[in-house]
Amino acid sequence: MSKNQNSVQTEKKEQTPFYFGKKNYQLMVIGLVLIALGFILMMGPDANTVNGKLDPNAWNDDVFSIRRIRIAPLLVIAGFVVEVFAILKRNK
């Protein structure tokens, strides 16, 4: 190999872009927002809390609401799927 070819190869190696691009980072942020939103939607009073106070003799049916057992976990799973996609997506 000549000197000229070596310098061209060295320049190509130095100019290789980082693996993640702007789109990857945007997707990662979207995934993190979905995960955080899912966990926020899961929050709420526990089964024995009524009007903000613990009452062992009472039962709070809000524990089994659609928001807490269907929508929130679905958002968390969707967030993890978006995160995996953002990591595996190739930067062009």
N, C-alpha and C positions, 0 to 999 in steps of 0.2 A: 504494500500500500504506500502511496505517496503521502507527503506531508499535507497536501491540499485535501485529500480524502479524509485523513484523520481529523483535521480541523473542522470539516463539514460534519462528520459524525459527532464530534464533541459538541458542536453548536446545537445539533438536533437533540442530543441528550439533555442539554441544559435548558432547552426551550419547551420540553414536554410539560404540558399543563397539569395542574393538580387533578386528581381523579374526580372530585366532586365539582360540579359547576353550579351556577346560580339556580337552575331549576331543581337540582338535588336538594339544595338548602331550603328552597321554598317548600318542597314536598315534606322535608323533615319537620319544618315548623308547623305545617298543616297537620301532620301526624301527631306532633306533641300537643297541639291545641285540641285535637279530637280525644286524645287520651285524658288530658286534664279535664275537659268538659264531661267525659264519661264518669270520672271519679267524683267530680263535683255533683253530678246528678244522682250519684249513689248515696250521697250524704243525706242525713236526716235523723230524726229521733229514732231510738231503738225500739224494740218491741214493748218494753215496759214503761215507756215515757209518755205521759199524757199532759198536755199543756205545759211542757218544759220541765216537768217534775217527775222523778222516778217514783213509780207506784207499782209494787210487786203484784198487786191484786188486779191490775188493769192490763188490757191488751190493746196494742195499737196496730190496726190493720194496714197502716201506711207502709209497713215493712214489705208487704207484698204488692205494692203498687206497680203498674206497668212501667212507670218511669224508672223505678229502682231495680227491677229484675229483668226487664227486656231491653229498654232503650239504652240505658247507661252501659251495660256490658257490651251491647252491640257497637256503641261508639268506641269503647276501649279496644275491642277487637279490630274494628275498622282502622283505628289509629295505628295499631301495630302492623297491620297489612300495608298501610301507606308508608310507614317507616321502612319496612323491608323493601318495598318497591323503590323508595328513594335511595336506599343504599345500593341496590343492585342495578339501578338505571345507569346506563352508560353515558358518559359525557362526550358529546361530539365535538 
